[in-house]
């Protein structure tokens, strides 16, 4: 059965943005702000379930950026100045590691517990900064390969201390689509995956914002994970050419077909065509799944909701019209 899921975080509603602003200005209590966040979280989770998605993606609307929850919960790291997050009008505070991270508060386990109260037994997916991306987008005098491995150990410890694990742990590794990324960086990720597998049995590696080099992609696809996502939105011809050249095992490939950085709604036939072309490139019929190109945090919430519903609707049609027919 082809999987259908959103790749990352959601944007905040106007109500939640105001609540967080009012909290910073001392106009409301932290409990009132948390209630606004919880209401948005429950609503977004409900939309995903209603759309028939395979996993509920953590909306993560309380996060200022993907690194901050961990920076604020680990000893040995602090947040520095702002830097642009790849080619987006979105900025993150640069993590500065002065020593290996020491877990003081649980992030992953806490998110799992909250989501389980909302969606009960529905499968939960938590996205975390991939250890390589986390390490190489930080400031540090530590060895970056060792730092990446220690970040993986921190994720494991977080889960052990909180005694809660998601059904799927997604490692966001946009750094690996950078032209400067090389097989060396994948060898680091390989060691990180070994550490993570001690605790997380189901792992997805997510590549987005670009298309990786062929030598990088060949190494990543060999890692012992459940699936690898690659976006067909930004550079579809390059992505399809890469898939045709490497010909990875089709059941391990998930393609991003819904543009999460653009409010324009995709036509069904164009999405269906991308799936058909991918199946032809990898000479298979059993793709792992389809997803968004990245997280939704860069567009307004109402469009993110609409695209979530479209993803679910298109995915179900493609499962009937393409995947089952070829089977």
N, C-alpha and C positions, 0 to 999 in steps of 0.2 A: 504494500500500500504506500503510494507516494506521500511523503510528509509535506505539510503546508505550515509555514510559520513566519513570524516577524523576526527580523534579525537583531533588533536592539531596542533601546529606550524610546519612550514617548515624550512629547512636549507637555508642559504644564498648561492647565486651563487658566483663563484670566482670573478666576476665583482663587486658584492656588497661588498664582504669581502675586496677587494682592496680599494673600495671607502671609506669604514668606516676607514680603516687603514690610507689612505691618509688624511682623514679629521683630525684624531687624530694627524697626523704629520704636519698639516697645509699646505698640498700641494694642497688641493682643498677647495672650499667653502662648507658651509652647504647645500646650494641649490643644488650643484652638487651631494652631497651624497644623499640627499633626492630624487633626480631624479632617481638615481640608485635603491634605495629602492622601489620607486613607480613602476618602470619598472618591477622589479621582482614580486612585489605584483600583478600587473595586469596580468602578464604571468601566475602565479600560480592560480589565480582566474579563468582565462580563461580555464586552464586545468581542473579544478574541474567542471566547467559548461559543458565543452565538454565531460567529462566522464559521465555526467548524474547524478551527485551526488544530493542528496536531498537538501543539504545546502552548501553554500560556507563557509568554515572554514577560519577565519582570518589567513593568513600566519604568521603574527607577526614576520617577519624577522628582524625588527629593534630592537627587544628586546634582551638584553643580557641574561636574564633569566626570568622566569615567574613572579618573584616578582618585579624586578627592575622598570618597568614602574610606578608601584604604589608607591614604595619607593621614587622615584624621584619626584612624583607629590603630595605627601601628606606631611603635616607638622606633626611632632611628631614621625617620624621614619627616620632612616638613615641606609646606607649599611655598614656592617662591613666586616670581612675577608671572604675568600673563604671556602666553604664546599662542599663535594661531594653530588650530588643530587641522593640519593638512590644508587642503584648498577650500576651506569653508569659512564663512563669516561666524566662526565659533571659536572661542578661546578656552584654554585650560591653564590652570596654575601649575607651573613646572614642579614636579616632585624633586626634592633634593635628598638623596640618600647619603647619610653620614656614616651609617653602619647597616648591617643586615637587618631587615625588618623584624620587629618583635611584636607579635599580635597582643594587643591590649583589649580590644573589643571585637566581637564577631560581626562581620558584615554579611557574608554569604548565608550563614545559618539563620541570622535574624530575618533576612529577606524571605528565606524559604518558610519559616514559621508563619510570617505574616500572610504570605500568599496561600499557604495551606488552609488558613482560616477562611479565606475568601473563596477559593476554588475547590476545597476539599480534596478529592482524589484525582482531579484532573492533572495530567503531567505538567510539571513546572520546569521552565528553562531559565537559568540565570546566566547573564553575560558578564564576564570580567575582562579587564585589560589583559591581553595575552602577555605572558612573561617577557617575551622578547621586545614587544612594543613598549611595555612598561619600562623596561630597563634602558632601552636606547632612546627613549623620549624623556629621560630624566637627566638631572645633573648628578654626577657622582665621581669620586676618585677611586671607587671600588672597581674591581674587575667586573665588567658588564655581564659576562657569561655566568660568573658565579652569582652575581646579583639576580639574574633571571631565575636561576635554579632556587635561590633562597626565597624569591617571591612565590614560586610554586609551592615550596614548603610552607610558606605562610598561609596560602590558600588551604592547604591540607589541614594545618593546625586550626585555622578558623573553623572549618567544618567539624573537626574532632572535638574542639572545646564546646561548640554549640550543639553538637550531636544532631545535626540536620544537614542533609545533602539534597541538592536538586535532582530531578530525574535526568536532566541534561545540563552539563556545564559547557558553556560556549566561551572559547578563547578568542577574543577579538585581536587579530594580528594585521591591521592595516599597514604596519611598517614593512611587512614582507612583500607588499606590492610596490614599494619604492624602488626606483632603478638601482639604488646603491645596495639594496638587500642582496645577499648572496647565499649559496649553499652553507656557508659557515654559520649564518644566523639560523638556518634550519637545523643544523647539528645541535645548536644550543636548545632550540625548541624540543628536539627529540629527547634530550635529557630531562627537560621540564615535564614533558608528557609522562615519562617514566615515573617521576615523583608524583604527579597528579593521579596517575592510575592506581596508586596505592589506596586512594580514597574515592575517586570519582570513576565509576566504571564506564560511563557514557560521556564522551567528549566530542564536541564539534569545534573545528577550527574555522574561523570566519575571516576571509580575505575580502576587503572592500576598498573603495575609492580608486581602484585601478586594477591593472592586470599584471600579475607577477611575471618575472623573467622565466623562461622555459626551464633553466637549470634549477631555479628555486621551486617551481611548481612540481617538477619531477620528484624532488626530495620530500616536499610537504605531503604529497599524495601517498607516499609510502609509510607515513607515520601511523602507528597503531591506534587510530581514532575511528569513531563511528562515521563521521562525514566531514567533508570540506566544502565550504561555500565559496563561490566565485561569482562576482557580479557581471551580468551581461548588459547592464544599463549604460555605463559610460562609454565603453569601447567594445561593442558587441562583436565586430569582425575580428578584432585582436583576440578576444576571449575564445571565440569559436575556433579560430585558427590554432590557438594553444591547445584546446581540447582535442582537436583533430590530430595534432602532431603527437601529443603525449598519449592519447587514448587511455585515460584512466578507467578503472573499474566503474561502470556506470552507477552501480548501487551505492557508491561512496560520494557521488557528486550532487550537490545542491546548487541550483542556479538562482541568482537574484534577478527577478524579472519585473518587479514593481519599483519604480524610482521613488525612493523615500526622501529625496531632496527636492522634489518638484511637485507642485500641487496639481499639475495637469494629470488627468485620468487616462490611463493606457487603454487602448482598444483591445478587446478580447482576442481578435484574430492576430494582432501583432505579438501578443504574449504567447499564444498557442504556437505561432511560427517559430519563436525562439526555442520553445521546448522541443519542437520537432527537429529543428536544426541541431540542437544539442544531442538528441538521441542518435541522429545520423552520424555526428562527429565521433561519438564514443562507441558506435556500433552496438547499442544496447536498447533496452526498453524500460529498464527498471531504475530510473533515476531515484536518488534518495529523496529529493523533493524540490520544491520551489519556495522562494522567499522574497523579501524586499532586498533592495540593493545595499542597505545599511539600516541604522536605526532611524526613527522618525523625529528625533528631537529638533531637527532643523526646519520643520514646517509647522504651521498652526495645528492645534489639536483636532479641529473639525475635519481637516483634510486627512490627518493621520487615521482618524476613525473611518472615514470613507474608504481610504485605500486598504485598510485592514479588512473591511467587508468585501471589497472587490477581490483582494487576494484569496479569501476563502471561497468566494463564488467561482472565480476563474479556476482555482485549483481543483475543485470538485468536477467542473466541466472537463478540464484537461484529463483528469483521471479516467473519466468515462470515454471521452472522444479520442484520446491519443494513446494513453498507456495501456488500457484494457484491449483496445483494438489491435495494437501491435503485439500484445501477448497472445 
